[in-house]
Amino acid sequence: MLKGKKKEKIVKGHQIHERDTGSPEVQIALLTKSIEELSSHLKKHKKANHSSRGLIQMVADRRTHMKYLQKKHKDRYQALAKKFNLK
């Protein structure tokens, strides 16, 4: 779970304008960081089924945001996919 300073840093690094906290880029960046943290947790705790279900939900949510961005703003999608090494 992302908290405080980490979350602010991620938001500031991906926001489109000064007060932006909900654009697809910000949402994808936050989800990607959460996915990375949860993946490392699951490598240590292989039997954490509830955490694994949460990870699958986050990946699906990120995929949904990426599809939206791909349909509406292809250039922003390509830049973000390249930055996070996503398809």
Backbone hydrogen bonds, N-H to C=O, Kabsch-Sander energy under -0.5 kcal/mol:
donor,donor_aa,acceptor,acceptor_aa,energy
6,K,3,K,-1.3
7,K,3,K,-0.8
8,E,4,G,-2.4
9,K,5,K,-2.4
10,I,6,K,-2.1
11,V,7,K,-2.6
12,K,8,E,-2.8
13,G,9,K,-1.6
14,H,10,I,-0.8
14,H,11,V,-1.1
15,Q,11,V,-1.4
20,D,17,H,-1.6
27,Q,23,S,-2.4
28,I,24,P,-2.8
29,A,25,E,-2.2
30,L,26,V,-2.5
31,L,27,Q,-2.5
32,T,28,I,-2.7
33,K,29,A,-2.1
34,S,30,L,-2.3
35,I,31,L,-2.7
36,E,32,T,-2.2
37,E,33,K,-2.2
38,L,34,S,-2.6
39,S,35,I,-2.4
40,S,36,E,-1.9
41,H,37,E,-1.7
42,L,38,L,-2.4
43,K,39,S,-1.4
44,K,40,S,-1.0
44,K,41,H,-0.5
45,H,41,H,-2.3
46,K,44,K,-0.7
48,A,45,H,-1.4
49,N,47,K,-1.8
52,S,48,A,-1.9
53,R,49,N,-2.0
54,G,50,H,-1.9
55,L,51,S,-2.1
56,I,52,S,-2.0
57,Q,53,R,-2.0
58,M,54,G,-2.3
59,V,55,L,-2.4
60,A,56,I,-2.1
61,D,57,Q,-2.3
62,R,58,M,-2.6
63,R,59,V,-2.2
64,T,60,A,-2.0
65,H,61,D,-2.2
66,M,62,R,-2.4
67,K,63,R,-2.4
68,Y,64,T,-2.1
69,L,65,H,-2.4
70,Q,66,M,-2.4
71,K,67,K,-2.1
72,K,68,Y,-2.4
73,H,69,L,-2.5
77,Y,73,H,-2.2
78,Q,74,K,-2.6
79,A,75,D,-2.0
80,L,76,R,-2.1
81,A,77,Y,-2.9
82,K,78,Q,-2.0
83,K,79,A,-1.9
84,F,80,L,-2.2
85,N,81,A,-0.7
86,L,81,A,-2.3
